[in-house]
Amino acid sequence: MEKQRYRHALSYPWLNRLYDPVVSVTTRERVFREKLLEGADLKPGDRVLDLACGTGSFAALLKKRYPTVKVVGLDGDSSILELAQTKIKANRLDVQFDAGMSFAMPYGDDEFDVVFSSLFFHHLVTNEKNLTLAEIRRVLKPAGVLHVCDWGRPSYWFSRLRFLGVRVLDGFDVTDDNLNGRLPTLIEGAGFKAVQVSNNIETLLGTLQLIRAKNTQKT
């Protein structure tokens, strides 16, 4: 297997402390977080994975909004997980954070009812996206649900121009699938069903796409 190259949230680890304000200003974070939660239909006792949880903002929101849900955050960056732990402790919330890569998750089969992924897939080349989707299917229960928020095909030419900033920062190779609207197709190709684009959100950096998909029975 080709060696996977880790990409930090803002491409450079020394920018981790700027992640929260940058995301808040450039991505209409409050809007897309609320849209993700609206479509989730979480139930008491559900086990939820926040994949590539970053500084833990969404994990904290999940736990505050659904205190009876078990929330687990996974990220490959130990320094950003320290920021997440600090945030969770300050809010006195019970969230489990684990270090690990998306294509080799430290969990057993069928552990989660729901998996969320926000602003992560555009950090992965196509092969890494496919490996990650296979792992998500593995850790999701049959009929479990995947919710993704990431960059999609720009809605119009000016949105495409603004997305150029993301491509320069994060890499043209990893953002090509997003630019060309391939993420829903990749999710369907990984074995998910009922793949739906539920929302397109215009931001300062381009068009965010919210995708919902159901796991299928595994053989």
C-alpha positions in Angstrom: 0.0 0.0 0.0 1.2 3.5 -0.8 2.4 5.4 2.3 -0.2 7.9 3.5 0.9 11.5 4.0 -0.7 13.2 7.0 -2.2 16.6 6.2 -2.9 19.0 9.1 -6.2 20.9 9.4 -4.7 24.1 8.1 -1.8 22.3 6.3 0.8 23.4 9.0 0.7 22.3 12.6 1.7 25.7 13.9 -1.6 27.0 12.5 -3.7 24.7 14.7 -4.5 27.4 17.3 -5.9 29.5 14.5 -8.3 26.8 13.3 -11.4 27.8 15.2 -11.4 31.5 14.2 -10.5 30.7 10.6 -13.2 28.1 10.2 -15.8 30.3 11.9 -15.1 33.3 9.7 -14.7 31.5 6.3 -17.1 28.6 6.3 -20.3 29.8 8.0 -19.6 27.2 10.7 -22.7 27.8 12.8 -24.9 27.3 9.8 -23.4 24.0 8.5 -23.1 22.6 12.1 -26.8 23.2 12.7 -27.7 21.7 9.3 -25.6 18.6 10.1 -27.5 18.2 13.4 -30.9 18.8 11.8 -30.5 15.8 9.5 -29.0 13.4 12.1 -32.1 12.2 14.1 -30.0 11.1 17.0 -31.6 8.8 19.6 -30.7 8.3 23.3 -27.9 5.7 23.6 -26.6 6.2 20.1 -22.8 5.9 19.7 -21.6 8.7 17.5 -18.1 9.2 15.9 -16.8 12.6 14.9 -14.2 11.6 12.4 -11.3 14.0 12.1 -12.7 15.9 15.1 -10.1 18.7 15.1 -10.4 21.0 18.1 -13.5 19.3 19.3 -16.1 22.0 18.5 -18.6 19.7 16.9 -18.1 17.0 19.4 -18.8 19.5 22.2 -21.9 20.7 20.4 -23.1 17.1 20.0 -22.7 16.4 23.6 -24.4 19.6 24.8 -27.4 19.0 22.4 -27.7 15.3 23.0 -26.3 14.5 26.5 -27.5 10.8 26.4 -25.5 10.1 23.3 -22.0 8.6 23.5 -19.7 10.9 21.6 -16.2 9.8 20.4 -13.8 12.0 18.5 -11.0 10.7 16.3 -8.1 12.7 14.9 -4.6 11.9 13.6 -3.0 15.1 15.1 -2.1 14.7 18.8 -1.5 18.5 19.2 -5.0 19.4 18.0 -6.5 16.7 20.3 -4.9 18.5 23.2 -6.8 21.6 22.2 -10.0 19.4 22.0 -9.4 18.0 25.4 -9.0 21.5 26.9 -12.2 22.6 25.3 -14.2 19.6 26.6 -12.8 20.0 30.1 -13.6 23.7 30.2 -17.2 22.8 29.3 -17.4 19.8 31.7 -18.5 17.4 29.0 -18.0 13.7 28.7 -16.4 13.1 25.3 -13.9 10.4 24.4 -11.0 11.5 22.2 -8.8 9.0 20.4 -5.7 9.4 18.2 -5.8 7.5 14.9 -6.0 7.6 11.2 -9.2 7.6 9.2 -8.0 4.6 7.1 -7.0 2.5 10.1 -9.5 3.3 12.9 -8.9 1.9 16.4 -12.4 0.5 16.7 -14.1 -2.8 16.2 -16.7 -3.6 13.6 -20.3 -2.2 13.9 -19.4 0.1 16.9 -21.3 3.3 15.8 -24.8 4.3 14.9 -23.7 7.6 13.2 -20.5 8.9 11.8 -20.0 12.7 11.1 -17.2 14.1 9.0 -16.7 17.9 8.7 -14.2 19.6 6.3 -12.0 16.5 6.2 -12.3 14.6 2.9 -10.7 17.4 0.9 -7.5 16.6 2.8 -7.4 13.1 1.2 -6.4 12.0 -2.3 -8.8 9.6 -4.0 -7.3 6.4 -2.7 -7.3 7.7 0.8 -10.9 8.8 0.5 -11.8 5.2 -0.7 -9.9 3.6 2.2 -11.5 6.0 4.7 -15.0 5.2 3.4 -14.3 1.5 3.7 -13.3 2.0 7.3 -16.4 4.1 8.0 -18.5 1.3 6.6 -16.7 -1.2 8.8 -17.2 0.7 12.1 -20.8 1.7 11.3 -23.5 -0.6 12.3 -25.7 -2.0 9.4 -28.1 0.7 8.5 -25.9 3.2 10.3 -25.8 6.7 8.8 -22.9 8.8 7.5 -23.1 12.6 7.5 -20.5 14.6 5.6 -19.9 18.3 5.2 -17.2 19.2 2.7 -16.4 21.2 -0.3 -18.5 20.3 -3.4 -18.7 21.4 -7.0 -18.8 25.3 -6.9 -22.3 26.6 -7.6 -21.1 29.3 -10.0 -17.9 30.8 -11.4 -17.2 33.2 -8.6 -17.6 30.4 -6.0 -15.1 28.4 -8.1 -12.7 31.3 -8.0 -12.9 31.6 -4.2 -12.3 27.9 -3.9 -8.9 28.4 -5.5 -7.6 29.6 -2.1 -8.5 26.2 -0.5 -6.8 24.4 -3.4 -3.6 26.4 -3.0 -3.5 25.9 0.8 -4.5 22.2 0.9 -3.3 20.9 -2.4 -4.7 20.6 -5.9 -4.4 16.8 -5.8 -6.6 16.3 -2.7 -9.2 18.9 -3.7 -9.8 17.7 -7.3 -12.5 15.3 -6.4 -14.3 18.0 -4.5 -14.0 20.6 -7.2 -15.5 18.1 -9.7 -18.4 17.0 -7.4 -17.2 13.4 -7.1 -17.6 12.9 -3.4 -21.2 11.6 -3.5 -20.2 9.2 -6.2 -17.2 7.9 -4.2 -19.5 7.4 -1.2 -22.0 5.4 -3.3 -19.1 3.4 -4.8 -17.9 2.4 -1.4 -21.2 0.6 -0.8 -23.4 3.2 0.9 -27.0 3.6 -0.3 -29.5 6.4 -0.3 -26.7 8.9 -0.9 -28.3 12.4 -0.9 -26.9 15.9 -1.1 -29.2 17.6 1.4 -27.8 21.2 1.3 -25.4 23.4 -0.6 -24.1 26.3 1.5 -22.2 29.3 -0.1 -19.2 30.5 1.9 -16.3 32.9 1.5 -14.2 30.0 0.3 -16.6 28.2 -2.0 -19.6 25.8 -1.9 -20.0 23.5 1.1 -22.0 20.3 0.4 -23.9 18.3 3.0 -24.2 14.6 2.2 -26.2 11.9 3.9 -25.8 8.2 3.3 -26.9 4.9 4.8 -24.7 1.9 5.4 -25.7 -1.4 3.8 -25.8 -4.8 5.2 -22.3 -6.2 5.3 -21.5 -9.8 4.1 
